[in-house]
Amino acid sequence: MAKEKKLTEEDDALLAELGIEVEAKKVVKHTPPEERIIAGFEEIQQFVEENKRLPQHGEDKDIFERLYAVRLDQIRKKEECRILVKDIDHQNLLDDSTLVEEEVLDDLDDDELLAQLGVDGQEENSITNLRHVKTRAEKRAAEEIANREVCEDFEQFKPLFEAVKKDIDNGLRTTIRFRKDAGFTKTDLKETQWIIVGGQMAYIAEIGDTFKAPNGEEDSRLRVIYANGTESNILLRSLIRAMYKDETSRFITPADSGPLFNGESSADDQESGTIYVLRSKSDHPTIKESREIVHKIGVTGGAVEKRIINAKNDPTFLMADVEIVATYKLANINRVKLEAVIHRFFSPARLDIEIMDRFGKPVKAREWFLVPIFVIDEMVEKIKEGSLSHYYYDPKKAELGKHKSKKGS
């Protein structure tokens, strides 16, 4: 520091000898709140520099981006803030025509901004400390649980819950993963439907009249009964949203299983096998690129877990470990014929891949298909109804289509 000061004094003396007046720089001192505003604006500038765009509002955005968007709105709104950062606004961020205000807050305090964004800091005052925060989605889930009431007539529903649980244990019903592949807006729930959400079995007892929500979508008020003896008067879209965000949410299939899945067991019934859907953990480029829709579909008479125990050494399983995505138990079915029907049905989407076995010999895998899991769920439903022959799989649209000649059937 002493050396730097000496050099500065020498430079000033030299300039004075040259007849150049040296004007002492005016040191601007800012208050702590002003320093916070400037530092906050610089964080916004850094975001714009890195992302080549302004920060935006929206629950689908990163928490920090949403914070920057609100903060920028505030700085633009307050004249004293605009004046404070005007000289460093080299990106012209103060031009409020480039960002539409979504929400207006009266305080620039970061803790308050976080609270408005649905995040509560639990320790320290640092804006970057998010180790102990609660998201808006988590708040909504907590509020939904808190809004549940005791189901006064649960005794009439209790036998239904017990029966459904027994059906699941006996394989007469199964659970299907929530169809995230289909998208939020394409998902629907029906009256008398059984689901699993938040780790609890739930029954949609009633669906009220349809009305238009503020965002223009159709919505309804539901009466949902839960296995723990509570109920809620939740909106249809809110329940779908809760299932969409819950990684463990499931649908429970109906007990009326149609001709291929017996709805009732008898002494002479024999379980014929299980349709299984697997997802590969292979590092093969083709698999990695489309892992979420590449599925192996087969039928086995034994335990699926036993079937896949040696997957990493079997070219049928792409010489890699696999995970079980879904299973559907069958009764009184010819497994070989059913598997052939399924493979023929999805043949337009068969994965064309060649794998080297342990001896370096190329093997064509024939039981892997580029099909989303929700389409497989629909295919199984058609098998249960006995109507699969009326449909075909359209790989371009990733959906089932109905044969024109059979639309009236």
TARA-V812517 format. One record per residue. N is the residue number from 1. SS is DSSP state (H for helix, E for strand, - for the rest). PHI is phi in radians with two decimals (none if undefined). Layout:
n->N ss->SS phi->PHI
n->N ss->SS phi->PHI
//
This chain:
n->1 ss->- phi->none
n->2 ss->H phi->-1.13
n->3 ss->H phi->-1.11
n->4 ss->H phi->-1.10
n->5 ss->H phi->-1.14
n->6 ss->H phi->-1.09
n->7 ss->H phi->-1.11
n->8 ss->H phi->-1.15
n->9 ss->H phi->-1.12
n->10 ss->H phi->-1.12
n->11 ss->H phi->-1.10
n->12 ss->H phi->-1.12
n->13 ss->H phi->-1.14
n->14 ss->H phi->-1.12
n->15 ss->H phi->-1.11
n->16 ss->H phi->-1.14
n->17 ss->H phi->-1.13
n->18 ss->- phi->-1.45
n->19 ss->- phi->1.45
n->20 ss->- phi->-1.80
n->21 ss->- phi->-1.33
n->22 ss->- phi->-1.79
n->23 ss->- phi->-1.69
n->24 ss->- phi->-1.11
n->25 ss->- phi->-1.23
n->26 ss->- phi->-1.45
n->27 ss->- phi->-1.48
n->28 ss->- phi->-1.59
n->29 ss->- phi->-1.79
n->30 ss->- phi->-1.91
n->31 ss->- phi->-1.30
n->32 ss->H phi->-0.93
n->33 ss->H phi->-1.09
n->34 ss->H phi->-1.15
n->35 ss->H phi->-1.13
n->36 ss->H phi->-1.16
n->37 ss->H phi->-1.11
n->38 ss->H phi->-1.12
n->39 ss->H phi->-1.09
n->40 ss->H phi->-1.14
n->41 ss->H phi->-1.17
n->42 ss->H phi->-1.15
n->43 ss->H phi->-1.15
n->44 ss->H phi->-1.13
n->45 ss->H phi->-1.05
n->46 ss->H phi->-1.14
n->47 ss->H phi->-1.06
n->48 ss->H phi->-1.08
n->49 ss->H phi->-1.09
n->50 ss->H phi->-1.37
n->51 ss->H phi->-1.80
n->52 ss->- phi->1.04
n->53 ss->- phi->-2.84
n->54 ss->- phi->-1.35
n->55 ss->- phi->-1.17
n->56 ss->- phi->-2.18
n->57 ss->- phi->-1.39
n->58 ss->- phi->2.22
n->59 ss->- phi->-1.18
n->60 ss->- phi->-1.47
n->61 ss->- phi->-1.61
n->62 ss->- phi->-1.03
n->63 ss->H phi->-1.00
n->64 ss->H phi->-1.24
n->65 ss->H phi->-1.09
n->66 ss->H phi->-1.10
n->67 ss->H phi->-1.12
n->68 ss->H phi->-1.11
n->69 ss->H phi->-1.11
n->70 ss->H phi->-1.14
n->71 ss->H phi->-1.12
n->72 ss->H phi->-1.12
n->73 ss->H phi->-0.99
n->74 ss->H phi->-1.17
n->75 ss->H phi->-1.11
n->76 ss->H phi->-1.15
n->77 ss->H phi->-1.26
n->78 ss->- phi->-1.61
n->79 ss->H phi->-1.07
n->80 ss->H phi->-1.12
n->81 ss->H phi->-1.28
n->82 ss->H phi->-1.05
n->83 ss->H phi->-1.11
n->84 ss->H phi->-1.11
n->85 ss->H phi->-1.88
n->86 ss->H phi->-0.98
n->87 ss->H phi->-1.22
n->88 ss->H phi->-1.84
n->89 ss->- phi->-1.45
n->90 ss->- phi->-1.34
n->91 ss->- phi->-1.76
n->92 ss->- phi->1.03
n->93 ss->- phi->-1.31
n->94 ss->- phi->-1.35
n->95 ss->- phi->-1.28
n->96 ss->H phi->-1.31
n->97 ss->H phi->-1.40
n->98 ss->H phi->-1.65
n->99 ss->- phi->-2.61
n->100 ss->- phi->-1.41
n->101 ss->- phi->-1.22
n->102 ss->- phi->-1.83
n->103 ss->- phi->-2.56
n->104 ss->- phi->-2.04
n->105 ss->- phi->-2.04
n->106 ss->- phi->-1.74
n->107 ss->- phi->-2.34
n->108 ss->- phi->-1.55
n->109 ss->- phi->-1.09
n->110 ss->H phi->-1.09
n->111 ss->H phi->-1.12
n->112 ss->H phi->-1.19
n->113 ss->H phi->-1.10
n->114 ss->H phi->-1.09
n->115 ss->H phi->-1.09
n->116 ss->H phi->-1.15
n->117 ss->- phi->-1.49
n->118 ss->- phi->1.50
n->119 ss->- phi->-2.19
n->120 ss->- phi->-1.94
n->121 ss->- phi->-1.26
n->122 ss->- phi->-1.83
n->123 ss->- phi->-2.68
n->124 ss->- phi->1.12
n->125 ss->- phi->-1.84
n->126 ss->- phi->-1.28
n->127 ss->- phi->-1.21
n->128 ss->- phi->-1.64
n->129 ss->- phi->-1.55
n->130 ss->- phi->-2.01
n->131 ss->- phi->-1.24
n->132 ss->- phi->-2.24
n->133 ss->- phi->-2.27
n->134 ss->- phi->-2.14
n->135 ss->- phi->-1.33
n->136 ss->H phi->-1.09
n->137 ss->H phi->-1.11
n->138 ss->H phi->-1.16
n->139 ss->H phi->-1.08
n->140 ss->H phi->-1.09
n->141 ss->H phi->-1.12
n->142 ss->H phi->-1.12
n->143 ss->H phi->-1.15
n->144 ss->H phi->-1.12
n->145 ss->H phi->-1.10
n->146 ss->H phi->-1.14
n->147 ss->- phi->-1.44
n->148 ss->- phi->-1.23
n->149 ss->E phi->-2.08
n->150 ss->E phi->-1.15
n->151 ss->- phi->-1.44
n->152 ss->- phi->-1.13
n->153 ss->- phi->-1.88
n->154 ss->H phi->-1.06
n->155 ss->H phi->-1.01
n->156 ss->H phi->-1.37
n->157 ss->H phi->-1.66
n->158 ss->H phi->-0.96
n->159 ss->H phi->-1.06
n->160 ss->H phi->-1.15
n->161 ss->H phi->-1.08
n->162 ss->H phi->-1.12
n->163 ss->H phi->-1.16
n->164 ss->H phi->-1.14
n->165 ss->H phi->-1.07
n->166 ss->H phi->-1.15
n->167 ss->H phi->-1.05
n->168 ss->H phi->-1.15
n->169 ss->H phi->-1.10
n->170 ss->H phi->-1.54
n->171 ss->- phi->1.46
n->172 ss->- phi->-1.40
n->173 ss->- phi->-2.22
n->174 ss->- phi->-2.37
n->175 ss->E phi->-1.97
n->176 ss->E phi->-2.07
n->177 ss->E phi->-1.01
n->178 ss->- phi->-1.02
n->179 ss->- phi->-1.40
n->180 ss->H phi->-1.14
n->181 ss->H phi->-1.05
n->182 ss->H phi->-1.33
n->183 ss->- phi->1.63
n->184 ss->H phi->-1.06
n->185 ss->H phi->-1.26
n->186 ss->H phi->-1.58
n->187 ss->- phi->-1.52
n->188 ss->- phi->-2.46
n->189 ss->- phi->-2.17
n->190 ss->- phi->-2.16
n->191 ss->- phi->-1.13
n->192 ss->- phi->1.22
n->193 ss->- phi->-1.43
n->194 ss->E phi->-1.84
n->195 ss->E phi->-2.44
n->196 ss->E phi->-2.17
n->197 ss->E phi->-2.49
n->198 ss->- phi->1.09
n->199 ss->- phi->1.38
n->200 ss->E phi->-2.12
n->201 ss->E phi->-1.27
n->202 ss->E phi->-2.43
n->203 ss->E phi->-2.18
n->204 ss->E phi->-1.47
n->205 ss->E phi->-1.36
n->206 ss->E phi->-2.54
n->207 ss->E phi->-2.19
n->208 ss->- phi->-1.35
n->209 ss->- phi->-1.13
n->210 ss->- phi->-1.39
n->211 ss->E phi->-2.49
n->212 ss->E phi->-1.52
n->213 ss->- phi->-1.36
n->214 ss->- phi->-0.97
n->215 ss->- phi->-1.50
n->216 ss->- phi->1.64
n->217 ss->- phi->-1.38
n->218 ss->E phi->-1.40
n->219 ss->E phi->-2.50
n->220 ss->- phi->-2.60
n->221 ss->E phi->-1.68
n->222 ss->E phi->-1.93
n->223 ss->E phi->-1.92
n->224 ss->E phi->-1.99
n->225 ss->E phi->-1.78
n->226 ss->E phi->-1.91
n->227 ss->- phi->-1.10
n->228 ss->- phi->-1.53
n->229 ss->- phi->1.52
n->230 ss->E phi->-1.92
n->231 ss->E phi->-2.53
n->232 ss->E phi->-2.44
n->233 ss->- phi->-1.88
n->234 ss->- phi->-1.56
n->235 ss->E phi->-1.33
n->236 ss->H phi->-0.97
n->237 ss->H phi->-1.14
n->238 ss->H phi->-1.20
n->239 ss->H phi->-1.19
n->240 ss->H phi->-1.08
n->241 ss->H phi->-1.09
n->242 ss->H phi->-1.11
n->243 ss->H phi->-1.20
n->244 ss->H phi->-1.11
n->245 ss->H phi->-1.55
n->246 ss->- phi->-1.61
n->247 ss->- phi->-1.13
n->248 ss->- phi->-1.76
n->249 ss->- phi->-1.14
n->250 ss->E phi->-2.51
n->251 ss->E phi->-1.72
n->252 ss->E phi->-1.86
n->253 ss->- phi->-1.22
n->254 ss->- phi->-1.16
n->255 ss->- phi->-1.36
n->256 ss->- phi->-1.31
n->257 ss->- phi->-1.69
n->258 ss->- phi->1.35
n->259 ss->- phi->-1.19
n->260 ss->- phi->-1.64
n->261 ss->- phi->-2.14
n->262 ss->- phi->-1.15
n->263 ss->- phi->-1.42
n->264 ss->- phi->-2.22
n->265 ss->- phi->-1.69
n->266 ss->- phi->-2.30
n->267 ss->- phi->-1.08
n->268 ss->- phi->-1.68
n->269 ss->- phi->-1.23
n->270 ss->- phi->-2.23
n->271 ss->E phi->-1.23
n->272 ss->E phi->-1.66
n->273 ss->E phi->2.66
n->274 ss->E phi->-2.46
n->275 ss->E phi->-1.35
n->276 ss->E phi->-2.19
n->277 ss->E phi->-2.16
n->278 ss->E phi->-2.09
n->279 ss->E phi->-2.14
n->280 ss->E phi->-1.46
n->281 ss->- phi->-1.77
n->282 ss->- phi->-1.09
n->283 ss->- phi->-1.63
n->284 ss->- phi->-1.02
n->285 ss->H phi->-0.89
n->286 ss->H phi->-1.10
n->287 ss->H phi->-1.23
n->288 ss->H phi->-1.05
n->289 ss->H phi->-1.15
n->290 ss->- phi->-2.28
n->291 ss->H phi->-0.95
n->292 ss->H phi->-1.20
n->293 ss->H phi->-2.09
n->294 ss->E phi->-1.60
n->295 ss->E phi->-2.28
n->296 ss->E phi->-1.67
n->297 ss->E phi->-2.10
n->298 ss->E phi->-2.60
n->299 ss->E phi->-2.29
n->300 ss->E phi->-2.31
n->301 ss->- phi->-1.64
n->302 ss->- phi->-1.94
n->303 ss->- phi->-1.28
n->304 ss->H phi->-1.09
n->305 ss->H phi->-1.02
n->306 ss->H phi->-1.24
n->307 ss->H phi->-1.11
n->308 ss->- phi->-1.82
n->309 ss->- phi->-1.08
n->310 ss->- phi->-1.97
n->311 ss->H phi->-0.99
n->312 ss->H phi->-1.18
n->313 ss->H phi->-1.93
n->314 ss->- phi->-2.06
n->315 ss->H phi->-1.10
n->316 ss->H phi->-1.05
n->317 ss->H phi->-1.81
n->318 ss->- phi->1.15
n->319 ss->- phi->0.97
n->320 ss->- phi->-2.68
n->321 ss->- phi->-1.14
n->322 ss->E phi->-2.33
n->323 ss->E phi->-2.11
n->324 ss->E phi->-1.42
n->325 ss->E phi->-1.62
n->326 ss->E phi->-2.77
n->327 ss->E phi->-2.40
n->328 ss->E phi->-2.41
n->329 ss->E phi->-1.39
n->330 ss->E phi->-2.07
n->331 ss->E phi->-2.39
n->332 ss->- phi->0.94
n->333 ss->- phi->-2.26
n->334 ss->- phi->-1.44
n->335 ss->H phi->-1.07
n->336 ss->H phi->-1.09
n->337 ss->H phi->-1.15
n->338 ss->H phi->-1.11
n->339 ss->H phi->-1.08
n->340 ss->H phi->-1.13
n->341 ss->H phi->-1.10
n->342 ss->H phi->-1.10
n->343 ss->H phi->-1.14
n->344 ss->H phi->-1.19
n->345 ss->H phi->-1.10
n->346 ss->- phi->-1.71
n->347 ss->H phi->-0.98
n->348 ss->H phi->-1.10
n->349 ss->H phi->-1.98
n->350 ss->E phi->-1.13
n->351 ss->- phi->-1.34
n->352 ss->- phi->-1.62
n->353 ss->- phi->-2.52
n->354 ss->E phi->-2.09
n->355 ss->E phi->-2.10
n->356 ss->E phi->-1.50
n->357 ss->- phi->-1.41
n->358 ss->- phi->-1.11
n->359 ss->- phi->-1.76
n->360 ss->- phi->1.38
n->361 ss->- phi->-1.59
n->362 ss->E phi->-1.22
n->363 ss->E phi->-2.28
n->364 ss->E phi->-1.54
n->365 ss->- phi->-1.46
n->366 ss->- phi->-1.89
n->367 ss->- phi->-1.90
n->368 ss->E phi->-1.93
n->369 ss->E phi->-2.39
n->370 ss->E phi->-1.56
n->371 ss->- phi->-2.41
n->372 ss->- phi->-1.11
n->373 ss->H phi->-1.09
n->374 ss->H phi->-1.18
n->375 ss->H phi->-1.24
n->376 ss->H phi->-1.10
n->377 ss->H phi->-1.00
n->378 ss->H phi->-1.15
n->379 ss->H phi->-1.06
n->380 ss->H phi->-1.12
n->381 ss->H phi->-1.07
n->382 ss->H phi->-1.18
n->383 ss->H phi->-1.10
n->384 ss->H phi->-1.09
n->385 ss->H phi->-1.40
n->386 ss->- phi->1.34
n->387 ss->- phi->-2.07
n->388 ss->H phi->-1.04
n->389 ss->H phi->-1.15
n->390 ss->H phi->-1.44
n->391 ss->E phi->-2.16
n->392 ss->E phi->-2.48
n->393 ss->E phi->-1.77
n->394 ss->E phi->-1.78
n->395 ss->- phi->-1.15
n->396 ss->- phi->-1.24
n->397 ss->- phi->-1.68
n->398 ss->- phi->0.95
n->399 ss->E phi->-2.71
n->400 ss->E phi->-1.43
n->401 ss->E phi->-2.04
n->402 ss->E phi->-1.79
n->403 ss->- phi->-1.08
n->404 ss->H phi->-1.02
n->405 ss->H phi->-1.22
n->406 ss->H phi->-2.07
n->407 ss->- phi->-1.13
n->408 ss->- phi->-1.52
n->409 ss->- phi->-1.45
//
